[in-house]
Amino acid sequence: MNTPQSASLVMHGGFSAPASQQADRIQPDGRTPRDSHAALQSPTDQGRHAPVPLAGSSSAAPTGSDLMIVIHSLRGGGAERVAADMAAWWVAHGCRVSIVTQTSAADDAYALPEGVQRHALSLAGESGGPVRALWGNLRRIRALRRLIQQQRPAIVLGMMTRASILAVIAARGQGCRVIATEHTHPPIQSLPAAWLRLRRWAYPRADAVIALTQGTAQWLDAHVPGVRAQVIPNAVRWPLIEGEPVRDPARAPGRRRLLAVGRLHPVKGFDCLLRAFAQIAGPFANWDLTILGEGAQRAELEALRDELGLRGRVSLPGRVGNMAAWYGASDLYVLSSRAEGLSNTLLEAMASGLPCVAFDCDTGPREIIRDGIDGVLVRPVQDPDALAAGLCELMVNPGLRARHAGRALDVRDRFGTARIMALWEQVFQGRRVG
């Protein structure tokens, strides 16, 4: 990808304020804009291209974009919500932002603010064999390439593995910076061999590769030659935004609630959680378990709940949009996942002042919870006995719950949106973070 080798990232209300307004603002790395201006005049060793000059100010309605976010869909999920949140942040700060999906916009679970351009390629679908898969992906690349040529974005940001690979290929030679991101720890991904090979080809050709956790960054560095991954965690959304559907979180007087949130999918470990709760439901007769979320495992989980005799103690209300109310009406949060990237719901629960118990997965919870300070990390992973013991530690001790809850609020600063977007700004400018 041939990119102009000059000009700093001072642009149309975008990733940096106008130069005349930056003189006294300290950058995230401690330098002043005057210090960093010179570093933005020539290629750095942090990416394949120098910072790209973005769209200039104009009184006419913009037809292109400064930032193009490419993702399979906005149907729901952590990466999808992060994409919507990033778009909202940057458009609010004067950038021209577009989001591109393979699915129809009719499937969106997350509303985009006014000003975000929405492009639905409507090319999602089952592969139906290697030949159809190859043809389908060629169509997706061609469609995305045409859109990049029309929009002329300064930065193309791929969200998750496949979207990142398609973005790198489609943007070849288009003069834009391309950033690839991993939102799932690769060892737990089920990617076909062809996509694994494409990742090894594409990621070294991206201008930056971003992981959510140190563990994922280390894996990428070790298994994808030529990659020097950087770590930018998800920002915690605070205050939480209310959406649909709205469900009443009220509980009966005197009852306490243990809350879990996530897709009803085997990776979330809700079967293990049910077995752990079955062990402690008797001694903690005033506690109930609520699992929020929807997914293909619903029937299986409901059957297991009934088999364990927990029908009156465990509820699965489905997906809810008024999460703040549910966090506020709960006493303890549990993350039972077999594997995680960086859990948005764990961040939200802690930001809401909930004490938390989580399995110590290979990546994720250990980079959020400070064990014994603002939560409890449980080992070994997927051991119902260990999870039951971790839950008991807090359920039996209201004073300990209160102390953990007070320290949990620190995530509002540790993972605050302004702090995380400052890291993204560095990457957009061609500098490394960390």
C-alpha positions, 0 to 999 in steps of 0.5 A: 500500500503506497501512502503519502510520506508526509503531513501530520495527523492534524485534520478536519476536527478529527483525531487531533485538534487543530495545531493552533489549539494543541500547544498546551495539551499533553499527549498520552505519552507525556509529550506536548504536541510540539514535541510530537509534531516532528515525529509525524513528519516522516515514516516511523518504524511503528507501521508500514506507512507514515501518518496519513493526511486526513480530510481537510475542513470543508463547508460542503457535506463530506462524501468520504470518511476519515475512519472506516470501520469494517466488521461482519455485522452489528447484530450483537456482541462485544466487538460489535458494540465496541465498533458502534461505540468507537464510531460514536466517539470519533464522530462526536469529535469531528471525524467523518466515520463510516461503518461497513458490514457484510450483513444488512443494516436491518439486523443491527442491534446497536444504533449508530448516532447521526453522522456515522455513514452506514454501508451494508454490503449484504454479502453475508451468507453460508459458504457452502463448500470451498469453491463457493467460499472462495467466490463469496470472499472475492465478491466481498473483497471487490465490494469493499475495495470499490467502497474504499476507492469511493470513500478514500478513508485515511484509516481502515480498521478491521474488527475481528479476524476475518474482517481484518484480513478482508480489509488488508486485502481490499485496501492494498495500494489504496493509500490508507493505513490499515489496522487489524484487530483480534477480539478473541484469543486465537487458540480458542478460535475455530478458523478454517486452515485457509483463514489461518494461512491468510492471517499469517499473510495479511497481518504482517502487511497491516500498519498495526495489529491490535490485541485486547490483552497481553496474552493475545498480543504475545500469541500473535507475536509468537505465531504470526511472523513479522507481527509486533502486536500492540495492546488496547483494551476495550473501554468501559461504557459509562454511564451505561446507555439504555436500550431495548428490550427493557425488562423489569429487574425487580426481585422479591423482598429479602432476595439477593441476586447473583448475576451473569451476562452473555451469549447462551453459548458453551464458551460462556460456561453457564453449564459449569455455573449452574452446577456450581450454584447447585452446590451452594443453593441450599446454604444460601437459600435467599440467593437466586441466579439470573443469567441474561442473554440469548443463544443456541444453548437456551434449551440445553441450559434450561434442561440442566437447570431443571435437572439440578432442581433449580427451576425456582432459583435460576431465571434466564430472562433473555436479552435486555437493554436496560443493563444499568437497572439489572446491575443495580438490582444485583449483589454479585456478578459472576463470569464463568467463561471457559475463554474470554477476550476482554469481557465488556460485561465484567467491565460494566459490572465493576463500573456499576459497583458490583463485586465480581467472581471470574474464572482466571482464563488464559486472557481477559479477567486477570487483566481487569480484576485485581485478585483479592482487591476488587474481585476474586479470580478462580482456578482451575477454570471450569471447575464447579467446586472451585467456582462454588468456593469462590462465590461462597467467599463473597456471598457469606461476607457482606463486608468483603463484598462492599470493599471489593465493590468500592475498589471495582469502581476504579475501572471507570478510570482504568478503562475510561473511554478518554484514556482508551481513545487516546491510545487509539489516537496514537495508533491512528497517528502511526505511533506505538502504544505501550 
